[in-house]
Every structure is written in C-alpha cells, then in structure tokens.
C-alpha cells in the first residue's frame, strides 16, 4: 500500500486506567470492504472510535488517506464517518434537517449550502418527505438510516461501521445493506457476526486487544469454528478473567 492511502494503524495501543484495551496494533488497509471480526469485549468499539478519530490513543496513531484523524479533526470529518450500534448515541437534534445539517456546518459550509446539501441528500436516499420530521418520531431502522444520511452528506472517503445491524430485523438489515452498497465510500465494518462480513475482501480478527489473524473469507470460517469451540466450553463459570 502506498504511503498516504487507505487506513494505516501504527503501533496503536489504548488503555483506560490500568486496563489495556488495545495493544500494539499495526494494520495497512486499502480494500473497498474491510471487516474486523471479534467477540464481545475484544476491543472492537474502542478500535472503531480510534480509527474515526473520536478518541485519542494512549500510544500510536491512525492515518486515513494521510490524515491524522485525531490531530486534524477538520480534515478528519471530510475523510471518515462512523455509524454506531445505537443511533440514540449519535442523534442529537430534534429534526432530521438539523441532524443532517450539523456536520456540514462543522465543515464550514454556509447555512444555505448546508440546507441545499440536506435537500439533495434526502432526495438521493428517497426520503425528501423526512425534511421536517421529528427525529423522535422515527423507528429504530429509520434512525439508523438518518445517521447514515447525516454521515454520507459530508461525503467521507471512509465509513466506519460499529455493529450497526445489531438488534435489527431481517428486512431492515437488507434495506440498510442496499444503501451501504451504494454509499460511494470505502467501508470498515466491525462486528462479532460473521454473516455481516460475508463477501468482504479483507478480514482482520481482533482478540483481547490484538490482531491475531488477517486474510480473506477463511478468517471468518476460522473465527466461527473457534467461537463454536468456546461455546461448547464453560468459560462463563471462570471468574479468573
């Protein structure tokens, strides 16, 4: 991978107090669809926030298309966006227009420019009728789509997905997947569910804060086999960890 392209994670570590969440991660990622697989508690959500530049690492750095996403927040907003598992943690405004327009204003767009982009974004997703809608009136799936529209309005080159399909029913998952497939951004999708990452070109396995394997579809098969073996054991009875 050429310097200044894709996602470069360099000697990344992160701790909260005495607890080390991530430990010495190095990755060079440049495929259109990249998956990070790992069981709950492996550090996936922390990695997502670090890659999106929302959290400053304890050590190391993340570059996306050459941008240090933690140090240069203005450039980071135009480079990378993130979708959280729970849209309630992302939506902060009472109306759809305000929610989509907020990031655009943060980028330095004028009020008129932001309003024009909001209208074009809603039309692109076939949701122009949402323009004056109250965010509290949206269903869970609709809130997920609103978050996606708010991020994609800023036209980031990369989109970080932190398990956005968790708890959604099959029709909603299918509809959101179609929108993601047409979003125009490269995707880094973080999940504990192998089916979410089926067909992805590059898979990285995160376990206990470290990358333990990288490759293609075979990594998903290896992960699933390991999870089945662990499920057959009684690790819930072990208080030592």
C-alpha positions in Angstrom: 0.0 0.0 0.0 1.4 3.4 -0.9 2.1 5.9 1.9 -0.8 8.3 2.4 -3.5 5.9 1.1 -6.1 3.8 2.8 -6.1 3.3 6.6 -2.8 3.0 8.4 -2.8 1.9 12.0 0.6 2.4 13.5 1.6 0.8 16.9 -1.8 1.6 18.3 -2.5 1.0 21.9 -5.2 2.3 24.3 -5.8 1.9 28.0 -8.5 3.1 30.3 -6.8 3.5 33.7 -5.0 0.3 34.4 -6.9 -1.7 31.9 -5.3 -2.1 28.4 -8.0 -2.3 25.8 -5.8 -2.4 22.6 -2.2 -3.4 22.5 0.3 -2.7 19.7 -2.0 -2.9 16.6 -0.5 -2.4 13.2 -2.7 -2.5 10.1 -2.4 -1.3 6.5 -5.9 -1.5 4.9 -6.9 -0.4 1.4 -9.6 -2.7 0.2 -13.1 -1.3 -0.7 -14.8 -3.5 2.0 -12.8 -4.5 5.2 -14.1 -6.4 8.1 -12.9 -6.5 11.7 -14.3 -9.6 13.5 -14.1 -10.4 17.2 -16.2 -11.5 20.1 -17.7 -9.1 22.6 -15.1 -7.4 24.8 -12.3 -7.8 22.3 -11.8 -4.0 21.9 -13.8 -3.6 18.6 -15.8 -0.5 19.6 -12.7 1.2 21.0 -10.9 0.5 17.8 -13.8 1.9 15.8 -13.7 5.2 17.8 -9.9 5.4 17.5 -10.0 4.9 13.7 -12.7 7.5 13.4 -10.6 9.9 15.4 -13.1 10.3 18.2 -10.7 9.1 20.9 -7.0 10.0 21.3 -4.9 6.8 21.6 -2.7 6.1 24.5 0.1 5.4 22.0 0.5 5.2 18.2 -1.6 6.9 15.6 -4.2 6.4 12.8 -3.8 7.9 9.4 -6.6 7.7 6.8 -5.7 8.9 3.3 -2.7 10.6 5.0 -4.8 12.5 7.6 -4.0 12.0 11.3 -7.7 11.7 12.3 -7.1 12.5 15.9 -5.0 15.6 15.5 -6.7 17.2 12.4 -10.4 17.0 13.2 -11.5 19.4 10.4 -9.8 17.2 7.8 -11.0 14.0 9.5 -14.6 15.0 9.2 -14.3 15.1 5.4 -12.3 11.8 5.4 -14.0 9.4 7.7 -17.5 9.0 9.2 -18.8 6.5 11.8 -22.1 4.7 12.4 -22.7 3.5 15.9 -24.6 0.4 17.0 -27.2 2.6 18.8 -28.4 5.6 16.8 -29.6 7.2 20.1 -25.9 7.7 20.8 -25.5 9.6 17.5 -28.6 11.7 17.0 -28.5 14.9 19.0 -31.0 17.2 17.2 -34.8 17.3 17.2 -35.4 17.4 13.5 -34.0 15.5 10.5 -32.8 18.7 8.7 -30.9 19.8 11.8 -29.3 16.4 12.3 -28.0 16.1 8.7 -27.0 19.8 8.6 -24.9 19.8 11.7 -21.9 18.1 10.3 -22.0 20.2 7.2 -21.9 23.4 9.3 -18.9 21.9 11.2 -17.1 21.5 7.9 -17.5 25.3 7.3 -20.5 25.2 4.9 -22.7 28.2 5.0 -26.3 27.8 6.2 -27.6 28.0 2.6 -25.1 25.5 1.4 -25.9 23.1 4.2 -29.6 23.3 3.6 -29.1 22.6 -0.1 -26.9 19.6 0.7 -29.5 18.3 3.1 -32.2 18.5 0.4 -30.0 16.7 -2.1 -29.1 14.0 0.4 -32.7 13.3 1.4 -33.6 13.1 -2.3 -30.7 10.8 -3.0 -32.0 8.4 -0.4 -35.6 8.8 -1.5 -36.6 10.5 1.8 -37.4 14.1 0.8 -40.6 13.8 2.9 -38.5 13.5 6.0 -37.2 17.1 5.8 -39.3 18.5 8.6 -39.8 15.2 10.5 -39.0 15.0 14.2 -36.2 12.5 15.0 -38.2 11.1 17.9 -41.0 10.0 15.5 -38.6 7.7 13.5 -38.5 4.0 14.0 -35.2 2.3 15.0 -34.4 1.4 11.4 -35.3 4.9 10.2 -32.9 6.4 12.9 -30.1 4.1 11.6 -30.8 5.4 8.1 -30.9 9.0 9.3 -27.4 8.6 10.9 -26.2 7.1 7.6 -27.6 10.1 5.6 -26.0 12.6 8.1 -22.6 10.9 7.6 -22.9 10.5 3.9 -23.9 14.1 3.4 -20.3 15.0 4.3 -19.0 12.7 1.5 -16.4 10.9 3.6 -14.0 8.6 1.7 -14.3 6.0 4.5 -17.2 4.8 6.6 -16.7 3.0 9.9 -19.5 0.7 11.0 -19.6 -0.3 14.6 -22.1 -3.2 14.6 -24.9 -1.0 13.2 -27.0 -4.1 12.4 -27.2 -5.4 15.9 -30.8 -6.0 17.0 -32.3 -5.1 13.6 -34.8 -7.4 11.9 -34.0 -9.0 8.5 -35.9 -6.6 6.3 -34.3 -3.5 8.0 -30.8 -5.1 7.7 -31.4 -5.8 4.0 -32.6 -2.3 3.3 -29.7 -0.7 5.1 -27.2 -3.0 3.4 -28.6 -1.8 0.0 -27.9 1.8 1.0 -24.4 0.9 2.2 -23.7 -0.9 -1.0 -24.5 2.3 -2.9 -23.0 4.8 -0.5 -19.8 5.5 -2.5 -17.4 5.3 0.4 -15.0 2.6 1.4 -16.2 0.6 4.4 -14.5 -0.7 7.5 -17.2 -2.9 9.2 -16.6 -4.0 12.8 -18.8 -6.9 14.0 -19.0 -10.1 16.1 -21.3 -11.7 13.5 -19.6 -13.4 10.5 -22.6 -13.1 8.3 -22.3 -9.3 8.4 -18.9 -9.5 6.7 -19.6 -12.2 4.1 -18.1 -11.2 0.8 -15.6 -8.7 2.3 -12.2 -8.6 0.6 -10.2 -8.3 3.8 -10.9 -9.7 7.2 -8.9 -9.0 10.5 -9.5 -10.9 13.6 -9.3 -8.9 16.8 -8.9 -10.9 20.1 -8.2 -9.4 23.5 -7.0 -6.2 22.0 -4.7 -7.7 19.4 -4.9 -8.7 15.8 -4.5 -12.4 15.8 -5.1 -13.2 12.1 -5.6 -11.4 8.7 -6.8 -12.7 5.4 -9.9 -13.3 3.4 -13.1 -15.4 3.9 -11.1 -18.2 5.6 -10.7 -15.9 8.6 -14.4 -15.8 9.1 -14.6 -19.6 9.0 -11.7 -19.9 11.5 -13.4 -17.4 13.8 -16.7 -19.2 13.7 -15.1 -22.5 14.4 -13.3 -21.0 17.4 -16.5 -19.5 18.7 -18.3 -22.8 18.5 -15.5 -24.5 20.4 -15.6 -21.8 23.1 -19.4 -22.1 23.2 -19.0 -25.8 24.0 -16.8 -24.9 27.0 -18.0 -23.4 30.3 -16.0 -20.2 30.3 -18.9 -18.4 31.9 -18.0 -20.2 35.1 -14.4 -18.9 35.1 -14.1 -15.9 37.4 -10.3 -15.6 37.0 -10.6 -13.4 33.9 
